[in-house]
Amino acid sequence: MKFSKYIDYTNLKPTATEADIRRLCEEALHYDFASVCVNPCDVALAASLLEGSDVAVCTVIGFPLGRNTTQIKVAEAEKALADGCTEFDMVLNVGWLKEKKYDAVRADISAVVNAVPQKIVKAILETGFLAPEEIAIATVLSCEAGARFVKTCTGFTGGVATEEAVRIMKSNVTPDVLVKASGGIRSYRDAAAMIAAGANRIGTSAGIAITEDYLKFQK
């Protein structure tokens, strides 16, 4: 796979402006990234800028805490779908997972999956809050709920992707589910370590720096 297609190029800053999103999309097209990941209010703009390209539009659902009600997550996803979104990174309810409310966690994810049929839903586990066995359980629940990816972290609550977490996720997914590493990935060395551990996507705002670093390694 072309290296740039590992990258979900991200701007989820609360200060992001229209100019920032336009720049993000222009850069994503230039570098041929897998997607741009933007806040829900920026989906329509990103979709219009990327129309006809193979750069997907991704947004976040229940971001960053995962503590919205399921109904609100579903409404967010339905609105983003109508605005042109094709990939949905939703934060699972970590509190429910900690309480072992596994049916509720599964149903929460499944509701979003069902709201955007045939689209890619990535369940964000927030691995920084989880023990290894909880990462494994969250991965299994996400697969059972129909998620297409499991993702490490939002990057907004202090958690960072680790090779250990990625390996646990990779060893617990079903064959049709992929792994996204996100949180603190700033260099090609970081990205390469995550890919070696089993990541199929890299979520980062440093996509250009990582790709330029990768190109230097190829020379």
C-alpha positions as protocol buffer text, in pm:
chain_id: "A"
residue {
  index: 1
  type: MET
  ca { x: 0 y: 0 z: 0 }
}
residue {
  index: 2
  type: LYS
  ca { x: 119 y: 351 z: -78 }
}
residue {
  index: 3
  type: PHE
  ca { x: 252 y: 499 z: 246 }
}
residue {
  index: 4
  type: SER
  ca { x: 43 y: 817 z: 226 }
}
residue {
  index: 5
  type: LYS
  ca { x: -273 y: 605 z: 231 }
}
residue {
  index: 6
  type: TYR
  ca { x: -200 y: 512 z: 592 }
}
residue {
  index: 7
  type: ILE
  ca { x: -262 y: 873 z: 696 }
}
residue {
  index: 8
  type: ASP
  ca { x: -587 y: 1020 z: 826 }
}
residue {
  index: 9
  type: TYR
  ca { x: -482 y: 1386 z: 813 }
}
residue {
  index: 10
  type: THR
  ca { x: -643 y: 1557 z: 1107 }
}
residue {
  index: 11
  type: ASN
  ca { x: -748 y: 1900 z: 1226 }
}
residue {
  index: 12
  type: LEU
  ca { x: -985 y: 1878 z: 1523 }
}
residue {
  index: 13
  type: LYS
  ca { x: -869 y: 2196 z: 1694 }
}
residue {
  index: 14
  type: PRO
  ca { x: -1139 y: 2410 z: 1853 }
}
residue {
  index: 15
  type: THR
  ca { x: -976 y: 2711 z: 1687 }
}
residue {
  index: 16
  type: ALA
  ca { x: -987 y: 2567 z: 1333 }
}
residue {
  index: 17
  type: THR
  ca { x: -1109 y: 2820 z: 1077 }
}
residue {
  index: 18
  type: GLU
  ca { x: -1248 y: 2778 z: 727 }
}
residue {
  index: 19
  type: ALA
  ca { x: -905 y: 2870 z: 592 }
}
residue {
  index: 20
  type: ASP
  ca { x: -748 y: 2596 z: 804 }
}
residue {
  index: 21
  type: ILE
  ca { x: -988 y: 2334 z: 669 }
}
residue {
  index: 22
  type: ARG
  ca { x: -933 y: 2449 z: 312 }
}
residue {
  index: 23
  type: ARG
  ca { x: -557 y: 2417 z: 365 }
}
residue {
  index: 24
  type: LEU
  ca { x: -601 y: 2074 z: 523 }
}
residue {
  index: 25
  type: CYS
  ca { x: -795 y: 1950 z: 220 }
}
residue {
  index: 26
  type: GLU
  ca { x: -553 y: 2102 z: -30 }
}
residue {
  index: 27
  type: GLU
  ca { x: -261 y: 1935 z: 147 }
}
residue {
  index: 28
  type: ALA
  ca { x: -446 y: 1604 z: 171 }
}
residue {
  index: 29
  type: LEU
  ca { x: -505 y: 1611 z: -204 }
}
residue {
  index: 30
  type: HIS
  ca { x: -143 y: 1700 z: -274 }
}
residue {
  index: 31
  type: TYR
  ca { x: -6 y: 1420 z: -58 }
}
residue {
  index: 32
  type: ASP
  ca { x: -285 y: 1174 z: -144 }
}
residue {
  index: 33
  type: PHE
  ca { x: -373 y: 1090 z: 215 }
}
residue {
  index: 34
  type: ALA
  ca { x: -642 y: 834 z: 302 }
}
residue {
  index: 35
  type: SER
  ca { x: -872 y: 1094 z: 455 }
}
residue {
  index: 36
  type: VAL
  ca { x: -908 y: 1424 z: 629 }
}
residue {
  index: 37
  type: CYS
  ca { x: -1054 y: 1405 z: 979 }
}
residue {
  index: 38
  type: VAL
  ca { x: -1246 y: 1716 z: 1081 }
}
residue {
  index: 39
  type: ASN
  ca { x: -1503 y: 1825 z: 1334 }
}
residue {
  index: 40
  type: PRO
  ca { x: -1870 y: 1775 z: 1235 }
}
residue {
  index: 41
  type: CYS
  ca { x: -1925 y: 2142 z: 1155 }
}
residue {
  index: 42
  type: ASP
  ca { x: -1651 y: 2121 z: 890 }
}
residue {
  index: 43
  type: VAL
  ca { x: -1774 y: 1810 z: 709 }
}
residue {
  index: 44
  type: ALA
  ca { x: -1980 y: 1983 z: 442 }
}
residue {
  index: 45
  type: LEU
  ca { x: -1692 y: 2212 z: 347 }
}
residue {
  index: 46
  type: ALA
  ca { x: -1442 y: 1926 z: 337 }
}
residue {
  index: 47
  type: ALA
  ca { x: -1679 y: 1712 z: 131 }
}
residue {
  index: 48
  type: SER
  ca { x: -1723 y: 1989 z: -125 }
}
residue {
  index: 49
  type: LEU
  ca { x: -1348 y: 2042 z: -153 }
}
residue {
  index: 50
  type: LEU
  ca { x: -1267 y: 1672 z: -187 }
}
residue {
  index: 51
  type: GLU
  ca { x: -1556 y: 1576 z: -416 }
}
residue {
  index: 52
  type: GLY
  ca { x: -1442 y: 1344 z: -694 }
}
residue {
  index: 53
  type: SER
  ca { x: -1114 y: 1253 z: -522 }
}
residue {
  index: 54
  type: ASP
  ca { x: -1020 y: 936 z: -339 }
}
residue {
  index: 55
  type: VAL
  ca { x: -943 y: 1128 z: -19 }
}
residue {
  index: 56
  type: ALA
  ca { x: -1223 y: 1037 z: 222 }
}
residue {
  index: 57
  type: VAL
  ca { x: -1399 y: 1271 z: 461 }
}
residue {
  index: 58
  type: CYS
  ca { x: -1389 y: 1153 z: 822 }
}
residue {
  index: 59
  type: THR
  ca { x: -1546 y: 1310 z: 1129 }
}
residue {
  index: 60
  type: VAL
  ca { x: -1566 y: 1243 z: 1501 }
}
residue {
  index: 61
  type: ILE
  ca { x: -1876 y: 1131 z: 1690 }
}
residue {
  index: 62
  type: GLY
  ca { x: -1924 y: 1174 z: 2065 }
}
residue {
  index: 63
  type: PHE
  ca { x: -1593 y: 1357 z: 2069 }
}
residue {
  index: 64
  type: PRO
  ca { x: -1382 y: 1372 z: 2277 }
}
residue {
  index: 65
  type: LEU
  ca { x: -1533 y: 1208 z: 2587 }
}
residue {
  index: 66
  type: GLY
  ca { x: -1775 y: 951 z: 2448 }
}
residue {
  index: 67
  type: ARG
  ca { x: -2028 y: 1045 z: 2714 }
}
residue {
  index: 68
  type: ASN
  ca { x: -2302 y: 1175 z: 2486 }
}
residue {
  index: 69
  type: THR
  ca { x: -2620 y: 971 z: 2484 }
}
residue {
  index: 70
  type: THR
  ca { x: -2648 y: 714 z: 2209 }
}
residue {
  index: 71
  type: GLN
  ca { x: -2928 y: 916 z: 2051 }
}
residue {
  index: 72
  type: ILE
  ca { x: -2703 y: 1221 z: 2019 }
}
residue {
  index: 73
  type: LYS
  ca { x: -2423 y: 1011 z: 1869 }
}
residue {
  index: 74
  type: VAL
  ca { x: -2666 y: 872 z: 1615 }
}
residue {
  index: 75
  type: ALA
  ca { x: -2793 y: 1220 z: 1529 }
}
residue {
  index: 76
  type: GLU
  ca { x: -2435 y: 1345 z: 1486 }
}
residue {
  index: 77
  type: ALA
  ca { x: -2358 y: 1056 z: 1254 }
}
residue {
  index: 78
  type: GLU
  ca { x: -2676 y: 1100 z: 1048 }
}
residue {
  index: 79
  type: LYS
  ca { x: -2610 y: 1472 z: 1002 }
}
residue {
  index: 80
  type: ALA
  ca { x: -2247 y: 1411 z: 903 }
}
residue {
  index: 81
  type: LEU
  ca { x: -2358 y: 1145 z: 655 }
}
residue {
  index: 82
  type: ALA
  ca { x: -2602 y: 1391 z: 498 }
}
residue {
  index: 83
  type: ASP
  ca { x: -2318 y: 1645 z: 474 }
}
residue {
  index: 84
  type: GLY
  ca { x: -2100 y: 1402 z: 279 }
}
residue {
  index: 85
  type: CYS
  ca { x: -1901 y: 1215 z: 542 }
}
residue {
  index: 86
  type: THR
  ca { x: -1792 y: 859 z: 467 }
}
residue {
  index: 87
  type: GLU
  ca { x: -1586 y: 766 z: 775 }
}
residue {
  index: 88
  type: PHE
  ca { x: -1695 y: 811 z: 1137 }
}
residue {
  index: 89
  type: ASP
  ca { x: -1458 y: 792 z: 1436 }
}
residue {
  index: 90
  type: MET
  ca { x: -1681 y: 747 z: 1741 }
}
residue {
  index: 91
  type: VAL
  ca { x: -1569 y: 748 z: 2103 }
}
residue {
  index: 92
  type: LEU
  ca { x: -1708 y: 458 z: 2302 }
}
residue {
  index: 93
  type: ASN
  ca { x: -1836 y: 517 z: 2653 }
}
residue {
  index: 94
  type: VAL
  ca { x: -1530 y: 440 z: 2866 }
}
residue {
  index: 95
  type: GLY
  ca { x: -1726 y: 466 z: 3191 }
}
residue {
  index: 96
  type: TRP
  ca { x: -1962 y: 195 z: 3077 }
}
residue {
  index: 97
  type: LEU
  ca { x: -1668 y: -22 z: 2979 }
}
residue {
  index: 98
  type: LYS
  ca { x: -1509 y: 28 z: 3321 }
}
residue {
  index: 99
  type: GLU
  ca { x: -1839 y: -68 z: 3485 }
}
residue {
  index: 100
  type: LYS
  ca { x: -1856 y: -380 z: 3268 }
}
residue {
  index: 101
  type: LYS
  ca { x: -2176 y: -262 z: 3104 }
}
residue {
  index: 102
  type: TYR
  ca { x: -2072 y: -451 z: 2796 }
}
residue {
  index: 103
  type: ASP
  ca { x: -2416 y: -478 z: 2638 }
}
residue {
  index: 104
  type: ALA
  ca { x: -2453 y: -100 z: 2660 }
}
residue {
  index: 105
  type: VAL
  ca { x: -2110 y: -39 z: 2508 }
}
residue {
  index: 106
  type: ARG
  ca { x: -2186 y: -277 z: 2222 }
}
residue {
  index: 107
  type: ALA
  ca { x: -2530 y: -125 z: 2161 }
}
residue {
  index: 108
  type: ASP
  ca { x: -2389 y: 230 z: 2161 }
}
residue {
  index: 109
  type: ILE
  ca { x: -2142 y: 145 z: 1886 }
}
residue {
  index: 110
  type: SER
  ca { x: -2392 y: -65 z: 1693 }
}
residue {
  index: 111
  type: ALA
  ca { x: -2643 y: 221 z: 1686 }
}
residue {
  index: 112
  type: VAL
  ca { x: -2393 y: 444 z: 1509 }
}
residue {
  index: 113
  type: VAL
  ca { x: -2293 y: 165 z: 1270 }
}
residue {
  index: 114
  type: ASN
  ca { x: -2659 y: 114 z: 1180 }
}
residue {
  index: 115
  type: ALA
  ca { x: -2711 y: 488 z: 1132 }
}
residue {
  index: 116
  type: VAL
  ca { x: -2450 y: 501 z: 854 }
}
residue {
  index: 117
  type: PRO
  ca { x: -2495 y: 176 z: 660 }
}
residue {
  index: 118
  type: GLN
  ca { x: -2206 y: 64 z: 439 }
}
residue {
  index: 119
  type: LYS
  ca { x: -1981 y: 340 z: 577 }
}
residue {
  index: 120
  type: ILE
  ca { x: -1666 y: 301 z: 785 }
}
residue {
  index: 121
  type: VAL
  ca { x: -1710 y: 338 z: 1161 }
}
residue {
  index: 122
  type: LYS
  ca { x: -1398 y: 344 z: 1377 }
}
residue {
  index: 123
  type: ALA
  ca { x: -1451 y: 283 z: 1748 }
}
residue {
  index: 124
  type: ILE
  ca { x: -1215 y: 493 z: 1960 }
}
residue {
  index: 125
  type: LEU
  ca { x: -1122 y: 296 z: 2271 }
}
residue {
  index: 126
  type: GLU
  ca { x: -920 y: 562 z: 2459 }
}
residue {
  index: 127
  type: THR
  ca { x: -655 y: 303 z: 2541 }
}
residue {
  index: 128
  type: GLY
  ca { x: -474 y: 542 z: 2775 }
}
residue {
  index: 129
  type: PHE
  ca { x: -754 y: 489 z: 3025 }
}
residue {
  index: 130
  type: LEU
  ca { x: -760 y: 111 z: 2988 }
}
residue {
  index: 131
  type: ALA
  ca { x: -574 y: -186 z: 3131 }
}
residue {
  index: 132
  type: PRO
  ca { x: -454 y: -442 z: 2874 }
}
residue {
  index: 133
  type: GLU
  ca { x: -745 y: -675 z: 2942 }
}
residue {
  index: 134
  type: GLU
  ca { x: -990 y: -384 z: 2899 }
}
residue {
  index: 135
  type: ILE
  ca { x: -833 y: -297 z: 2562 }
}
residue {
  index: 136
  type: ALA
  ca { x: -891 y: -658 z: 2455 }
}
residue {
  index: 137
  type: ILE
  ca { x: -1253 y: -652 z: 2572 }
}
residue {
  index: 138
  type: ALA
  ca { x: -1323 y: -315 z: 2408 }
}
residue {
  index: 139
  type: THR
  ca { x: -1178 y: -447 z: 2082 }
}
residue {
  index: 140
  type: VAL
  ca { x: -1399 y: -756 z: 2089 }
}
residue {
  index: 141
  type: LEU
  ca { x: -1711 y: -551 z: 2170 }
}
residue {
  index: 142
  type: SER
  ca { x: -1635 y: -310 z: 1884 }
}
residue {
  index: 143
  type: CYS
  ca { x: -1601 y: -598 z: 1639 }
}
residue {
  index: 144
  type: GLU
  ca { x: -1928 y: -751 z: 1762 }
}
residue {
  index: 145
  type: ALA
  ca { x: -2099 y: -413 z: 1713 }
}
residue {
  index: 146
  type: GLY
  ca { x: -1996 y: -394 z: 1348 }
}
residue {
  index: 147
  type: ALA
  ca { x: -1715 y: -136 z: 1364 }
}
residue {
  index: 148
  type: ARG
  ca { x: -1474 y: -154 z: 1070 }
}
residue {
  index: 149
  type: PHE
  ca { x: -1178 y: -23 z: 1273 }
}
residue {
  index: 150
  type: VAL
  ca { x: -1073 y: 1 z: 1634 }
}
residue {
  index: 151
  type: LYS
  ca { x: -875 y: 315 z: 1716 }
}
residue {
  index: 152
  type: THR
  ca { x: -644 y: 386 z: 2007 }
}
residue {
  index: 153
  type: CYS
  ca { x: -709 y: 743 z: 2126 }
}
residue {
  index: 154
  type: THR
  ca { x: -870 y: 1077 z: 2055 }
}
residue {
  index: 155
  type: GLY
  ca { x: -548 y: 1259 z: 2136 }
}
residue {
  index: 156
  type: PHE
  ca { x: -753 y: 1509 z: 2339 }
}
residue {
  index: 157
  type: THR
  ca { x: -761 y: 1344 z: 2682 }
}
residue {
  index: 158
  type: GLY
  ca { x: -392 y: 1284 z: 2742 }
}
residue {
  index: 159
  type: GLY
  ca { x: -372 y: 935 z: 2593 }
}
residue {
  index: 160
  type: VAL
  ca { x: -122 y: 843 z: 2324 }
}
residue {
  index: 161
  type: ALA
  ca { x: -95 y: 544 z: 2095 }
}
residue {
  index: 162
  type: THR
  ca { x: 144 y: 274 z: 2211 }
}
residue {
  index: 163
  type: GLU
  ca { x: 281 y: -30 z: 2033 }
}
residue {
  index: 164
  type: GLU
  ca { x: 151 y: -249 z: 2316 }
}
residue {
  index: 165
  type: ALA
  ca { x: -205 y: -123 z: 2274 }
}
residue {
  index: 166
  type: VAL
  ca { x: -191 y: -168 z: 1897 }
}
residue {
  index: 167
  type: ARG
  ca { x: -63 y: -525 z: 1936 }
}
residue {
  index: 168
  type: ILE
  ca { x: -343 y: -609 z: 2181 }
}
residue {
  index: 169
  type: MET
  ca { x: -603 y: -463 z: 1947 }
}
residue {
  index: 170
  type: LYS
  ca { x: -457 y: -643 z: 1645 }
}
residue {
  index: 171
  type: SER
  ca { x: -457 y: -976 z: 1827 }
}
residue {
  index: 172
  type: ASN
  ca { x: -825 y: -939 z: 1924 }
}
residue {
  index: 173
  type: VAL
  ca { x: -987 y: -809 z: 1606 }
}
residue {
  index: 174
  type: THR
  ca { x: -1180 y: -1031 z: 1369 }
}
residue {
  index: 175
  type: PRO
  ca { x: -1023 y: -1073 z: 1023 }
}
residue {
  index: 176
  type: ASP
  ca { x: -1244 y: -804 z: 868 }
}
residue {
  index: 177
  type: VAL
  ca { x: -1163 y: -533 z: 1125 }
}
residue {
  index: 178
  type: LEU
  ca { x: -861 y: -303 z: 1102 }
}
residue {
  index: 179
  type: VAL
  ca { x: -662 y: -98 z: 1355 }
}
residue {
  index: 180
  type: LYS
  ca { x: -602 y: 277 z: 1363 }
}
residue {
  index: 181
  type: ALA
  ca { x: -327 y: 425 z: 1579 }
}
residue {
  index: 182
  type: SER
  ca { x: -382 y: 784 z: 1686 }
}
residue {
  index: 183
  type: GLY
  ca { x: -245 y: 1010 z: 1958 }
}
residue {
  index: 184
  type: GLY
  ca { x: 108 y: 1146 z: 1980 }
}
residue {
  index: 185
  type: ILE
  ca { x: 230 y: 1017 z: 1643 }
}
residue {
  index: 186
  type: ARG
  ca { x: 456 y: 1293 z: 1514 }
}
residue {
  index: 187
  type: SER
  ca { x: 735 y: 1131 z: 1308 }
}
residue {
  index: 188
  type: TYR
  ca { x: 789 y: 858 z: 1053 }
}
residue {
  index: 189
  type: ARG
  ca { x: 968 y: 656 z: 1320 }
}
residue {
  index: 190
  type: ASP
  ca { x: 652 y: 675 z: 1537 }
}
residue {
  index: 191
  type: ALA
  ca { x: 428 y: 580 z: 1245 }
}
residue {
  index: 192
  type: ALA
  ca { x: 651 y: 294 z: 1132 }
}
residue {
  index: 193
  type: ALA
  ca { x: 650 y: 147 z: 1482 }
}
residue {
  index: 194
  type: MET
  ca { x: 270 y: 153 z: 1490 }
}
residue {
  index: 195
  type: ILE
  ca { x: 244 y: -4 z: 1145 }
}
residue {
  index: 196
  type: ALA
  ca { x: 489 y: -276 z: 1246 }
}
residue {
  index: 197
  type: ALA
  ca { x: 274 y: -343 z: 1554 }
}
residue {
  index: 198
  type: GLY
  ca { x: -32 y: -391 z: 1335 }
}
residue {
  index: 199
  type: ALA
  ca { x: -184 y: -50 z: 1256 }
}
residue {
  index: 200
  type: ASN
  ca { x: -357 y: -7 z: 921 }
}
residue {
  index: 201
  type: ARG
  ca { x: -419 y: 366 z: 959 }
}
residue {
  index: 202
  type: ILE
  ca { x: -240 y: 650 z: 1135 }
}
residue {
  index: 203
  type: GLY
  ca { x: -438 y: 944 z: 1269 }
}
residue {
  index: 204
  type: THR
  ca { x: -225 y: 1256 z: 1294 }
}
residue {
  index: 205
  type: SER
  ca { x: -208 y: 1629 z: 1239 }
}
residue {
  index: 206
  type: ALA
  ca { x: 158 y: 1583 z: 1141 }
}
residue {
  index: 207
  type: GLY
  ca { x: 85 y: 1398 z: 818 }
}
residue {
  index: 208
  type: ILE
  ca { x: 308 y: 1615 z: 602 }
}
residue {
  index: 209
  type: ALA
  ca { x: 607 y: 1594 z: 835 }
}
residue {
  index: 210
  type: ILE
  ca { x: 566 y: 1217 z: 866 }
}
residue {
  index: 211
  type: THR
  ca { x: 538 y: 1170 z: 489 }
}
residue {
  index: 212
  type: GLU
  ca { x: 835 y: 1395 z: 413 }
}
residue {
  index: 213
  type: ASP
  ca { x: 1033 y: 1202 z: 674 }
}
residue {
  index: 214
  type: TYR
  ca { x: 928 y: 875 z: 507 }
}
residue {
  index: 215
  type: LEU
  ca { x: 1044 y: 1001 z: 166 }
}
residue {
  index: 216
  type: LYS
  ca { x: 1386 y: 1082 z: 312 }
}
residue {
  index: 217
  type: PHE
  ca { x: 1414 y: 726 z: 441 }
}
residue {
  index: 218
  type: GLN
  ca { x: 1348 y: 597 z: 88 }
}
residue {
  index: 219
  type: LYS
  ca { x: 1638 y: 785 z: -67 }
}
